[in-house]
Amino acid sequence: MMEFRYNEIARKCGITVPDFKLMEGKYFASKRFDVENGVTQCSGGYNGEHATSVNNQGNPSLEDMLIVGESIRISRKKGLEIIRGIANSCEELLAKEYEFIRK
């Protein structure tokens, strides 16, 4: 909530901030600032990827996310439901290469 208010105030003051929204009145979401035309603009990680990885992938696929979910006892069906729920709630922030998830 604090991030949302900060971004609202910054925008009112003429400061450029990435697109953002508040989901369900409590979750702050913003468009990734480190991706341009589908390419990660990261130089600090290994091979230009983020230092955080999912299933040992710096640029994880949907399958990678589902595999990790299964490793903590989230079924593929439930994992896909969670991912699609997030994608549908953030569709205006969703990168083009992930639009297929909403289906």
Secondary structure, 3 states (H helix, E strand, C coil): CHHHHHHHHHHHCCCCCCCEEEECCCEEEECCCCEECCEECCCCCHHHCCCCCECCECCCCHHHHHHHHHHCCCCHHHHHHHHHHHHHHCCCCCCHHHHHHHC
